[in-house]
Amino acid sequence: MQKMLSRKKTMNLDEIIDSIDQRPFYRCEDGALYCSPCEDILPQLPDKCVDLVLTSPPYNTGGHSAGYHPNSTTGDSFYDEYSDNLTNEEYIDFLAARITETIRVSRYAFWNMQMLSGNKEAILTLLYVFRKNLKDISIWRKQAVSQVQKGRTAKGFEFVFMFGNDDTMAFDYNEFPDNGYVPNVVEVYKTESFPSHHATFPVNLARYFVSYFTKEGDIVLDPFLGSGTTAVACKRLGRKFIGIEISEDYCCIAKDRIQAEQKGITVAELKRGQKVLF
Ligand SMILES: C[S@@+](CC[C@H](N)C(=O)[O-])C[C@H]1O[C@@H](n2cnc3c(N)ncnc32)[C@H](O)[C@@H]1O
């Protein structure tokens, strides 16, 4: 398959960080992490400064874990800093403002969401509002299908809404495999979980989109970084990253994961301060 010409990169990571009037919570050679509400950082970012946004916002679960783990004990404190309990109107406004910003600052903005009663109206409304920007929808098929509530179907997939700046369904396919085959159904196992963060996505999900929709050295932004999964995938693939997360506890988890990745050790080994030799 004939490849498309490479895009001209206009800003590097340092220049983007210089444009933000806040010190990163954590900075390393290939990324930066901001401990802040993303609405404070996103407006400071220049147009089209990153290559991909990959993110998973709070799902408006009503303050409860809506089915990630059938035996969840997270109860009313699903997130650390954020109640996840907006009205439909508030949630639509919350997402619309941030989707608009991510489409402005990036070439592509991929939003992972699961449809629940607290966000169904928002998802359907936003898909209509952003219909010109919706390039495609991928589905992330889960191995562990979880029962949210009695009388409802057990949830076996989540959406990834793939927004861009034009109304064509075609992507830049420079990084697609030679046969051009990139299915929009992704099947991944979650291999890592963190007791203090109950809504992480699998690193191989992030890896899938980062590898096919960016090239080495490109910059990926996740404005709801959570435990840092997108940053970990970027490190594994030689991409740069900017993460934003409102909770300091989650920023600490993300920082540990990034540092462990950097050293080629596990988070447990990082914490023990030494690499375990087998
Ligand atoms: C679904 S989780 C993201 C999980 C992430 N993909 C991972 O694998 O760890 C959503 C995250 O958004 C954070 N959050 C909520 N409101 C925020 C805001 N206004 N700005 C930045 N982060 C926010 C929550 O603390 C939570 O960690």
The ligand as an ORCA input file, in Angstrom:
! r2SCAN-3c Opt
* xyz 0 1
  C     -11.900      6.616     33.521
  S     -10.623      7.309     34.521
  C      -9.218      7.244     33.443
  C      -8.452      5.963     33.625
  C      -7.214      5.846     32.760
  N      -7.539      5.613     31.367
  C      -6.338      4.690     33.274
  O      -6.136      3.700     32.537
  O      -5.911      4.763     34.440
  C     -10.989      9.031     34.519
  C     -10.026      9.884     35.322
  O     -10.364     11.257     35.154
  C     -10.009     11.955     36.355
  N     -10.699     13.257     36.304
  C     -11.972     13.547     36.639
  N     -12.238     14.839     36.367
  C     -11.106     15.373     35.839
  C     -10.763     16.652     35.329
  N     -11.646     17.653     35.299
  N      -9.512     16.843     34.849
  C      -8.595     15.841     34.870
  N      -8.862     14.597     35.355
  C     -10.106     14.373     35.814
  C     -10.420     10.994     37.451
  O      -9.741     11.269     38.656
  C     -10.039      9.644     36.824
  O      -8.749      9.242     37.236
*
